[in-house]
Amino acid sequence: MTDATPAADELFSASRVEPLGTYLRSLWQRRDYIIQAPLNELRVEQANTVLGNVWLILNPALQVGVYFLVFGLIIDARRGVDDYIVFLTIGVFTFFFSQRVILKCAGSIQQSVGLIRAMRFPRAVLPLGTIVGGVIAFVPAFGVMLVVTLSYGNLPTLRWLTLPGIFAIQVIFTAGAGFLVARMNHLYGDLENTLPFVFRLFFYLSGVLYSVDRYVEDETFRRLFAFNPFYDYLSMWRWALLDIETSSTVWIGGTVWAVVAIVGGFSVFRAAEGNYGRAS
Amino acid sequence: MAALAIKCQDVHIEYLIRGHRRGIRDTLRGAKPHERTVHAVRGVDLEIERGESVGIIGPNGSGKSTLLRSIAGLLPATRGNVLVSSMPALLGVNAVLRPRLTGRRNIMIGLLAQGVSMAEAEQQAPGIVEFAELDEFIDLPMATYSSGMRARLHFAIATAVTPDILLIDEALAVGDKWFKERSAQRLEQHRANAGTIVLVSHNLGEIERSCSRVVWLERGKIVQMGPTSEVIASYEAS
């Protein structure tokens, strides 16, 4: 070097991973993207259907119809539940919210590979956009859920005030799980084939269709259900909307799961930040 | 000496190619998958200053694109260092942003992903639409675009935000004559603002038009590096 340029000091490694603070700040800087991208996605998602985004409500509503037919009428699983259809609606709608978002997160990297290879941005905006999209898509379903609840004579109580909090905890858990599967599915595409079965299992283990308190008689066995985050969130929703009492372990379990998922999922996702553009 | 924008120190890049996916039976037998390590870049030393425009030439498979991807931070070097003064943007020929969205929406998404705010993006969008010259196609899904149209839109988006370092991998080759002239102009402008450009191309005319210095790569090594006319002359003679 002939003159005293600080050139060498200003340079940094092209493949460096930004420190957490910088990373979070550049995520915040892209908040407009995180909201706009899923809105655009929602616009084109049902482009070739007649009913368009009405499917966002119709899909879970039809699911409720099918389960009501089979488990409400043919096999009587209503034991110990007063308004089975409301019970079912809350279960199906909130469970499928998480399922839908997590499955979409799994594909969020592959879907945007063009964007990833062309531009530098914190990759976490991709699953985040998917999560925000899921929340937006849930709004009408949430409305339907409330209408169904009200129309069966379940009037608002003070417990309804906790609904935003319950939803927030579930969203945080879902986001954490979404980050995790986004990374895992990028590593092993096999995951996308496996996830539907994992969700199937959780669907039956979370008491979406039946009251765990009534059907699982063994006390210790029933306590194990609190380790299932989906069961925790379902119980919270039903506690708030249907006054179905639940144990404190559900609240502790659900909150712990949310914190563990978001911290763990985000860290796991960010650890591979530099690799998402690779051809695999 | 001006400040450096890119510095490659003895860069080696290797990657693994799997002949075909390892079958479950092979896995159970404990057989090694059919793999081959490709040593695509073998010890490249290169310094590029701010405001410089450098072309990279060489036959197919000489490691040009691999080197560029590594400068873009998409492919970590196996050995050596790739240092940059700011995060580069890479323009590739196959870039499809969001195929199902219209060109106009892709512009917004592209800008927002690069950290532009919604308000600014709305301000910049008309200029980009104009530069891309896609006319009525701008409101059709990007999946319906020809490769030249895609390249045009992509170039317009990437240069609107003007990253300090712009890496171009054959992205201009598919454009028509008119677009090539306009993009060359914009690159000229970019360089005048102390922006740095690295251009990979098989089109020597394009390199001559836009680059002051040329790096000739062959089998992952630099054969010759120097003023454009000199290097191109010996490249053509080889």
Interface residues (C-beta under 8 A of the other chain):
Chain A: M1 T2 D3 T5 P6 A7 A8 E10 L11 F12 S13 A14 S15 R16 S26 Q29 R30 D32 Y33 Q36 A37 N40 V44 A47 S112 G114 L115 R117 A118 M119 R120 F121 V125 G274 G277 R278
Chain B: M1 A2 A3 L4 K7 R69 S70 I71 A72 G73 L74 L75 P76 A77 N81 V82 L83 V84 S85 M87 P88 A89 L90 L91 G92 N94 A95 V96 L97 R98 P99 R100 L101 R105 M108 I109 G110 L112 A113 Q114 G115 V116 S117 M118 A121 P141 H154 A158
